[in-house]
């Protein structure tokens, strides 16, 4: 199952009022695990960045001078997204900005059926509670100590871990480390992943007790047929 975690940073809150995208980041998940494949581009918004926006994400006009226009990254971005579901926190915000940029390029908007809003998922799971990305990181034990300001790449990495938690996929001691990313990459490439079987050893006295119970209580017990028992070994 291939999915994309996506985040954008913008010059403001409303693309209909002329606000533009300045950063796009996305990471690939396969079976809920990062594969290591990423997309990240800074974009020249062709307008000034308001001071209040800079206070949120840290980018200034000088940071984006000489960066490509959105039209120049569109083909590569859409190629990375493919037809996979797109996970974003408050996804209508990101989809709205991407649709506005695609419209400027003469391209169709993203299919809303691909949209997975992790904020909506969090509100269903934690109704009435703070469900910002930072709040979810604290609640779910995801380390966000390095998050000094909004940053699309870092936000994608944090959201991938939060989304895994929201989907119930994390086990105690489970980390999204290099080994997991490598396994995800193998799955994505269709390569076999080797698993080491760990048979459960049953003491002989318990086997004897079990056989006695079956012989006394169960008519024609399947487990007492020697060929079946040998196959289970």
Backbone as numpy.savetxt, mean C-alpha at the origin, in Angstrom:
# Nx Ny Nz CAx CAy CAz Cx Cy Cz
-1.92 -9.81 -6.61 -2.77 -8.62 -6.61 -1.89 -7.38 -6.61
-1.87 -6.66 -7.72 -1.04 -5.45 -7.83 -1.88 -4.23 -7.46
-1.33 -3.39 -6.58 -1.96 -2.13 -6.21 -0.90 -1.04 -6.19
-1.34 0.21 -6.27 -0.43 1.34 -6.24 -0.83 2.25 -5.08
0.15 2.61 -4.24 -0.05 3.62 -3.21 0.46 4.95 -3.77
-0.37 5.97 -3.74 -0.06 7.23 -4.41 -0.25 8.41 -3.48
0.57 9.44 -3.67 0.39 10.70 -2.94 0.85 11.84 -3.83
0.21 12.98 -3.66 0.60 14.19 -4.38 0.81 15.33 -3.39
1.64 16.28 -3.78 1.73 17.56 -3.07 1.36 18.64 -4.09
0.72 19.69 -3.60 0.13 20.68 -4.50 0.40 22.11 -4.00
0.04 23.07 -4.84 0.19 24.48 -4.44 -0.95 24.96 -3.57
-2.00 24.17 -3.43 -3.16 24.58 -2.65 -4.17 23.45 -2.57
-5.41 23.82 -2.30 -6.42 22.81 -2.02 -7.44 22.60 -3.13
-7.46 23.46 -4.15 -8.55 23.39 -5.12 -8.04 23.53 -6.55
-8.04 22.44 -7.32 -7.57 22.54 -8.71 -8.48 23.43 -9.57
-9.74 23.59 -9.18 -10.65 24.44 -9.93 -10.34 25.92 -9.76
-9.55 26.24 -8.73 -9.12 27.62 -8.50 -7.69 27.86 -8.99
-7.18 26.92 -9.79 -5.85 27.11 -10.38 -4.71 26.49 -9.62
-4.98 25.76 -8.54 -3.90 25.08 -7.84 -3.39 23.91 -8.67
-2.09 23.64 -8.55 -1.45 22.64 -9.41 -0.66 21.63 -8.58
-0.37 20.52 -9.21 0.48 19.49 -8.60 1.94 19.92 -8.70
2.69 19.69 -7.61 4.13 19.95 -7.64 4.95 18.68 -7.40
4.32 17.62 -6.90 5.04 16.37 -6.63 4.07 15.20 -6.76
4.55 14.14 -7.40 3.78 12.88 -7.50 4.70 11.75 -7.08
4.20 10.91 -6.18 4.97 9.72 -5.78 4.03 8.54 -5.74
4.56 7.37 -6.07 3.77 6.14 -6.03 4.69 4.97 -5.78
4.21 3.98 -5.04 4.95 2.74 -4.84 4.04 1.57 -5.18
4.66 0.51 -5.64 3.92 -0.67 -6.07 3.80 -1.67 -4.93
2.59 -2.22 -4.75 2.36 -3.32 -3.83 1.93 -4.54 -4.63
2.39 -5.69 -4.20 1.88 -6.97 -4.72 1.50 -7.81 -3.51
0.25 -8.22 -3.45 -0.25 -8.93 -2.27 0.02 -8.16 -0.99
-0.21 -6.84 -1.06 -0.10 -5.91 0.07 1.33 -5.60 0.49
2.33 -6.14 -0.20 3.72 -5.90 0.17 4.43 -5.06 -0.88
5.24 -4.06 -0.46 6.02 -3.27 -1.42 6.99 -4.14 -2.19
7.07 -3.92 -3.50 7.99 -4.69 -4.33 9.32 -3.98 -4.52
9.39 -2.71 -4.14 10.59 -1.91 -4.40 10.45 -1.03 -5.62
9.42 -1.25 -6.45 9.20 -0.41 -7.63 8.53 0.90 -7.21
9.10 2.02 -7.63 8.58 3.33 -7.23 8.53 4.28 -8.42
7.70 5.31 -8.28 7.66 6.42 -9.23 7.69 7.69 -8.42
8.56 8.65 -8.80 8.61 9.93 -8.08 9.09 11.02 -9.02
8.32 12.09 -9.09 8.70 13.23 -9.90 8.29 14.53 -9.23
9.19 15.52 -9.25 8.83 16.89 -8.92 8.41 17.58 -10.20
7.47 18.52 -10.09 6.85 19.12 -11.26 6.85 20.64 -11.12
7.16 21.33 -12.20 7.02 22.79 -12.26 5.54 23.12 -12.39
4.93 23.79 -11.39 3.49 24.05 -11.46 3.12 25.22 -12.35
4.11 25.93 -12.87 3.86 27.09 -13.74 3.06 28.18 -13.02
3.30 28.30 -11.73 2.68 29.36 -10.93 3.44 29.45 -9.62
3.21 30.52 -8.88 3.87 30.68 -7.58 3.27 29.73 -6.55
4.11 29.34 -5.59 3.65 28.50 -4.49 3.36 29.41 -3.29
2.13 29.47 -2.83 1.80 30.32 -1.68 2.60 29.92 -0.44
2.85 30.89 0.42 3.63 30.63 1.63 2.97 29.59 2.52
1.61 29.63 2.58 0.92 28.66 3.44 1.11 27.23 2.94
1.21 27.06 1.61 1.46 25.73 1.05 2.89 25.28 1.36
3.83 26.19 1.28 5.23 25.88 1.59 5.37 25.42 3.03
4.59 26.02 3.93 4.66 25.61 5.34 4.19 24.17 5.52
3.34 23.67 4.64 2.83 22.31 4.73 3.84 21.31 4.20
4.31 21.54 2.95 5.17 20.53 2.31 6.63 20.92 2.20
6.96 22.19 2.44 8.36 22.61 2.44 8.92 23.04 1.11
8.17 22.91 0.02 8.69 23.27 -1.30 8.50 24.76 -1.58
9.52 25.37 -2.18 9.47 26.76 -2.60 9.55 26.83 -4.13
9.33 28.02 -4.67 9.44 28.19 -6.13 10.82 27.77 -6.63
11.86 28.09 -5.86 13.21 27.75 -6.28 13.45 26.25 -6.35
12.80 25.49 -5.48 12.97 24.03 -5.48 12.48 23.40 -6.77
11.53 24.04 -7.44 10.90 23.44 -8.62 11.35 24.09 -9.92
12.26 25.04 -9.81 12.77 25.69 -11.02 13.53 24.68 -11.88
13.17 24.59 -13.15 13.83 23.67 -14.08 13.28 22.26 -14.06
12.30 21.98 -13.19 11.69 20.65 -13.17 10.74 20.50 -14.36
10.44 19.27 -14.78 9.57 19.08 -15.94 8.14 19.55 -15.65
7.43 19.87 -16.73 6.01 20.16 -16.61 5.25 18.85 -16.44
4.02 18.95 -15.92 3.25 17.72 -15.71 3.07 16.96 -17.02
2.87 17.68 -18.12 2.66 17.02 -19.41 3.85 16.15 -19.80
5.04 16.50 -19.30 6.25 15.76 -19.65 6.40 14.48 -18.84
5.69 14.34 -17.73 5.81 13.12 -16.92 4.58 12.22 -17.06
3.58 12.70 -17.81 2.29 12.00 -17.85 2.41 10.58 -18.37
3.09 10.39 -19.46 3.18 9.06 -20.07 3.85 8.07 -19.12
4.95 8.50 -18.52 5.67 7.61 -17.60 4.82 7.31 -16.37
4.12 8.31 -15.84 3.28 8.11 -14.66 2.15 7.14 -14.96
1.45 7.34 -16.06 0.34 6.45 -16.41 0.84 5.03 -16.67
2.03 4.92 -17.24 2.60 3.59 -17.45 2.87 2.88 -16.14
3.34 3.62 -15.14 3.60 3.01 -13.84 2.28 2.63 -13.15
1.28 3.49 -13.25 0.00 3.19 -12.62 -0.66 1.99 -13.26
-0.51 1.84 -14.57 -1.15 0.73 -15.27 -2.65 0.75 -15.05
-3.23 -0.42 -14.84 -4.67 -0.50 -14.57 -4.94 -0.95 -13.14
-3.94 -0.80 -12.26 -4.06 -1.28 -10.88 -4.94 -0.34 -10.06
-5.57 -0.87 -9.00 -6.25 0.01 -8.04 -5.24 1.00 -7.44
-5.71 2.21 -7.14 -4.85 3.27 -6.62 -5.30 3.63 -5.21
-4.40 3.43 -4.25 -4.68 3.71 -2.85 -4.13 5.08 -2.49
-4.96 5.94 -1.92 -4.50 7.24 -1.45 -5.30 7.62 -0.22
-4.69 8.45 0.64 -5.37 8.90 1.85 -6.11 10.18 1.52
-7.43 10.15 1.65 -8.31 11.19 1.11 -8.17 11.20 -0.41
-8.41 10.04 -1.00 -8.17 9.81 -2.43 -8.90 10.79 -3.35
-10.12 11.24 -3.05 -10.76 12.21 -3.96 -9.93 13.47 -4.18
-9.16 13.87 -3.17 -8.28 15.04 -3.31 -7.24 14.77 -4.40
-6.51 13.66 -4.27 -5.44 13.34 -5.24 -6.02 13.09 -6.63
-7.12 12.35 -6.70 -7.75 12.08 -7.99 -8.22 13.37 -8.64
-8.76 14.30 -7.85 -9.21 15.57 -8.41 -8.09 16.35 -9.05
-6.94 16.40 -8.39 -5.79 17.12 -8.96 -5.24 16.40 -10.18
-5.13 15.08 -10.10 -4.62 14.33 -11.26 -5.55 14.48 -12.45
-6.86 14.42 -12.21 -7.81 14.58 -13.32 -7.68 15.95 -13.96
-7.49 16.99 -13.14 -7.34 18.35 -13.68 -6.08 18.46 -14.54
-5.00 17.84 -14.09 -3.76 17.88 -14.88 -3.91 17.07 -16.16
-4.55 15.92 -16.08 -4.75 15.10 -17.27 -5.64 15.83 -18.28
-6.64 16.53 -17.79 -7.52 17.30 -18.67 -6.73 18.37 -19.43
-5.79 19.02 -18.74 -4.94 20.02 -19.42 -4.11 19.38 -20.53
-3.82 18.09 -20.37 -3.03 17.37 -21.37 -3.91 16.76 -22.46
-5.22 16.97 -22.39 -6.13 16.40 -23.37 -6.36 14.91 -23.16
-6.18 14.43 -21.93 -6.33 13.01 -21.63 -7.55 12.77 -20.74
-8.11 11.56 -20.77 -9.29 11.28 -19.95 -8.92 11.18 -18.48
-9.87 11.40 -17.59 -9.61 11.28 -16.15 -9.40 9.84 -15.76
-8.87 9.66 -14.57 -8.69 8.31 -14.03 -10.04 7.68 -13.72
-10.15 6.39 -13.94 -11.37 5.66 -13.65 -11.58 5.62 -12.14
-12.69 6.21 -11.66 -12.94 6.27 -10.22 -13.17 4.90 -9.59
-13.46 3.90 -10.41 -13.62 2.55 -9.84 -12.28 2.01 -9.34
-11.18 2.62 -9.74 -9.86 2.19 -9.29 -9.49 2.82 -7.94
-10.26 3.79 -7.49 -9.92 4.56 -6.31 -10.17 3.78 -5.02
-9.13 3.68 -4.18 -9.24 3.08 -2.85 -8.87 4.16 -1.84
-9.84 4.64 -1.09 -9.61 5.73 -0.16 -9.31 5.17 1.23
-8.05 5.22 1.63 -7.67 4.68 2.94 -8.28 5.50 4.08
-8.57 6.79 3.84 -9.22 7.60 4.87 -10.63 7.08 5.13
-11.36 6.74 4.08 -12.71 6.19 4.24 -12.65 4.85 4.97
-11.65 4.03 4.65 -11.48 2.75 5.34 -11.22 2.96 6.83
-10.36 3.96 7.14 -10.04 4.24 8.53 -11.25 4.75 9.29
-12.07 5.58 8.64 -13.27 6.10 9.31 -14.26 4.98 9.61
-14.33 3.98 8.74 -15.20 2.84 9.00 -14.70 2.03 10.18
-13.39 1.89 10.29 -12.80 1.08 11.36 -12.74 1.84 12.68
-12.47 3.17 12.59 -12.34 3.98 13.80 -13.28 5.18 13.74
-14.58 4.95 13.76 -15.53 6.06 13.64 -15.39 7.04 14.81
-15.44 8.32 14.46 -15.38 9.36 15.48 -14.00 9.64 16.02
-12.96 8.99 15.48 -11.60 9.18 15.97 -10.78 9.94 14.92
-9.68 10.60 15.33 -8.80 11.23 14.35 -8.23 10.18 13.40
-8.30 10.45 12.11 -7.85 9.46 11.13 -6.91 10.06 10.09
-6.19 11.10 10.49 -5.13 11.59 9.62 -4.05 10.52 9.52
-3.15 10.67 8.57 -2.08 9.68 8.41 -1.23 9.62 9.66
-0.92 10.78 10.25 -0.12 10.80 11.48 -0.85 10.10 12.61
-2.16 10.37 12.75 -2.93 9.75 13.83 -2.98 8.24 13.66
-3.14 7.77 12.42 -3.18 6.33 12.18 -1.83 5.69 12.44
-0.75 6.38 12.09 0.58 5.84 12.37 0.76 5.64 13.87
0.34 6.64 14.66 0.48 6.50 16.11 -0.40 5.37 16.64
-1.62 5.27 16.14 -2.56 4.27 16.64 -2.13 2.85 16.26
-1.54 2.70 15.08 -1.23 1.37 14.57 0.24 0.99 14.77
0.99 1.85 15.44 2.38 1.51 15.74 3.31 1.62 14.56
3.00 2.50 13.60 3.87 2.72 12.45 4.79 3.91 12.75
6.09 3.70 12.64 7.07 4.74 12.98 7.04 5.86 11.94
6.60 7.05 12.36 6.59 8.21 11.47 7.46 9.32 12.02
8.46 8.95 12.81 9.29 9.95 13.48 10.08 10.80 12.50
10.33 10.30 11.29 11.12 11.06 10.32 10.25 12.03 9.51
8.94 12.09 9.80 8.03 12.90 8.99 7.96 14.33 9.55
8.90 15.18 9.13 8.90 16.56 9.60 7.91 17.42 8.86
7.67 17.13 7.59 6.68 17.85 6.79 6.08 16.87 5.80
5.05 17.30 5.10 4.45 16.42 4.09 5.48 16.16 3.00
5.65 14.92 2.66 6.57 14.51 1.61 5.95 13.31 0.93
5.75 13.40 -0.39 4.95 12.40 -1.09 5.57 11.01 -1.01
6.90 10.92 -1.13 7.54 9.60 -1.10 7.40 8.97 0.28
7.73 9.75 1.32 7.62 9.23 2.68 6.17 8.90 3.02
5.25 9.76 2.60 3.83 9.51 2.88 3.36 8.21 2.24
3.84 7.91 1.04 3.49 6.64 0.39 3.99 5.45 1.19
5.23 5.54 1.68 5.78 4.43 2.46 5.00 4.23 3.75
4.66 5.33 4.43 3.88 5.22 5.66 2.48 4.69 5.37
1.88 5.20 4.29 0.52 4.77 3.97 0.48 3.29 3.60
1.53 2.79 2.95 1.58 1.37 2.61 1.51 0.52 3.88
2.23 0.95 4.94 2.20 0.20 6.20 0.86 0.35 6.90
0.30 1.55 6.88 -1.01 1.78 7.49 -2.08 0.96 6.77
-2.03 0.95 5.44 -3.02 0.21 4.66 -2.93 -1.29 4.97
-1.71 -1.81 5.11 -1.54 -3.21 5.46 -2.20 -3.50 6.81
-2.04 -2.59 7.76 -2.67 -2.75 9.07 -4.20 -2.70 8.94
-4.70 -1.74 8.16 -6.14 -1.60 8.00 -6.76 -2.84 7.36
-5.99 -3.50 6.51 -6.49 -4.71 5.86 -6.25 -5.96 6.70
-5.68 -5.78 7.90 -5.48 -6.91 8.80 -4.36 -7.82 8.39
-3.37 -7.30 7.65 -2.34 -8.18 7.09 -1.10 -8.30 7.91
-0.93 -7.51 8.97 0.34 -7.52 9.71 0.27 -8.47 10.89
1.34 -9.18 11.11 1.45 -10.10 12.24 2.49 -9.56 13.22
2.46 -9.95 14.50 3.46 -9.47 15.46 4.87 -9.74 14.97
5.72 -8.72 15.03 7.10 -8.86 14.61 7.29 -8.77 13.11
6.23 -8.48 12.37 6.30 -8.46 10.91 6.78 -7.08 10.45
7.83 -7.01 9.67 8.37 -5.74 9.21 8.40 -5.71 7.69
8.20 -4.49 7.15 8.27 -4.32 5.70 9.72 -4.07 5.30
10.53 -5.09 5.42 11.95 -4.95 5.16 12.34 -5.46 3.79
13.64 -5.56 3.59 14.15 -5.94 2.28 13.73 -7.35 1.90
13.69 -8.26 2.88 13.32 -9.64 2.56 11.90 -9.72 2.05
11.00 -8.96 2.65 9.61 -8.97 2.21 9.48 -8.34 0.84
10.19 -7.24 0.64 10.15 -6.60 -0.67 10.66 -7.54 -1.75
11.71 -8.30 -1.43 12.25 -9.26 -2.40 11.23 -10.34 -2.72
10.53 -10.84 -1.68 9.50 -11.85 -1.90 8.39 -11.30 -2.77
8.00 -10.05 -2.50 6.96 -9.43 -3.31 7.39 -9.28 -4.75
8.66 -8.93 -4.96 9.17 -8.80 -6.32 9.15 -10.13 -7.05
9.47 -11.22 -6.35 9.44 -12.54 -6.96 8.02 -12.93 -7.36
7.07 -12.60 -6.47 5.67 -12.89 -6.80 5.22 -12.09 -8.01
5.65 -10.82 -8.05 5.24 -9.96 -9.17 5.80 -10.48 -10.48
7.01 -11.05 -10.42 7.65 -11.55 -11.64 7.21 -12.97 -11.99
6.37 -13.55 -11.17 5.91 -14.91 -11.43 6.91 -15.97 -11.05
7.93 -15.60 -10.25 8.94 -16.57 -9.86 8.46 -17.33 -8.62
8.86 -18.59 -8.47 8.44 -19.36 -7.29 9.11 -18.84 -6.03
8.38 -18.81 -4.94 8.93 -18.45 -3.64 8.98 -19.72 -2.79
10.17 -20.05 -2.30 10.32 -21.30 -1.55 9.87 -21.12 -0.11
9.09 -22.07 0.37 8.64 -22.06 1.75 9.14 -23.35 2.41
9.63 -23.25 3.63 10.15 -24.41 4.34 9.02 -25.04 5.16
8.63 -26.30 4.86 7.56 -26.94 5.64 8.03 -27.18 7.07
7.10 -27.03 8.03 7.41 -27.24 9.43 6.39 -28.21 10.01
6.58 -29.52 9.81 5.62 -30.51 10.31 5.52 -30.48 11.83
4.34 -30.80 12.35 4.12 -30.83 13.79 4.35 -32.26 14.29
5.28 -32.41 15.20 5.60 -33.73 15.75 4.62 -34.05 16.89
3.94 -35.20 16.79 2.98 -35.63 17.81 3.60 -36.75 18.62
3.65 -36.62 19.97 4.23 -37.70 20.80 3.49 -39.02 20.59
4.24 -40.13 20.68 3.66 -41.44 20.42 2.52 -41.76 21.39
2.63 -41.33 22.66 1.56 -41.63 23.62 0.25 -40.96 23.24
0.33 -39.77 22.63 -0.89 -39.10 22.19 -1.49 -39.79 20.97
-0.60 -40.27 20.08 -1.10 -41.04 18.94 -1.81 -42.30 19.40
-1.25 -42.97 20.40 -1.88 -44.20 20.91 -3.23 -43.90 21.54
-3.33 -42.81 22.29 -4.61 -42.41 22.89 -5.64 -42.10 21.82
-5.17 -41.44 20.75 -6.07 -41.08 19.65 -6.58 -42.33 18.94
-5.68 -43.29 18.70 -6.09 -44.53 18.04 -7.11 -45.28 18.90
-6.87 -45.31 20.22 -7.80 -45.98 21.11 -9.18 -45.35 21.11
-9.21 -44.03 21.07 -10.48 -43.32 21.03 -11.24 -43.63 19.74
-10.52 -43.59 18.61 -11.17 -43.84 17.33 -11.69 -45.28 17.27
-10.88 -46.23 17.77 -11.31 -47.62 17.72 -12.55 -47.88 18.55
-12.70 -47.15 19.67 -13.83 -47.37 20.56 -15.07 -46.57 20.15
-14.88 -45.40 19.56 -15.99 -44.48 19.35 -16.44 -44.32 17.90
-15.53 -44.55 16.95 -15.83 -44.25 15.55 -15.85 -45.54 14.75
-16.96 -45.78 14.09 -17.10 -46.99 13.28 -16.32 -46.84 11.98
-15.52 -47.86 11.68 -14.73 -47.88 10.44 -13.93 -46.58 10.29
-13.18 -46.21 11.33 -12.45 -44.95 11.35 -11.40 -44.89 10.24
-11.42 -43.82 9.47 -10.50 -43.66 8.36 -9.05 -43.60 8.84
-8.84 -42.96 10.01 -7.48 -42.81 10.51 -6.84 -44.13 10.92
-7.65 -45.17 11.11 -7.07 -46.46 11.49 -6.64 -47.29 10.30
-6.96 -46.78 9.10 -6.52 -47.50 7.89 -5.06 -47.15 7.66
-4.21 -48.17 7.66 -2.76 -47.93 7.65 -2.31 -47.11 6.46
-2.92 -47.33 5.28 -2.46 -46.60 4.11 -2.73 -45.11 4.24
-3.85 -44.74 4.86 -4.17 -43.33 5.04 -3.21 -42.68 6.04
-2.93 -43.40 7.15 -2.03 -42.85 8.17 -0.64 -42.64 7.58
-0.17 -43.60 6.77 1.16 -43.45 6.19 1.21 -42.24 5.27
0.13 -42.00 4.51 0.11 -40.85 3.61 0.19 -39.55 4.37
-0.37 -39.47 5.59 -0.32 -38.26 6.37 1.06 -37.99 6.95
1.86 -39.04 7.01 3.20 -38.85 7.54 4.09 -38.12 6.57
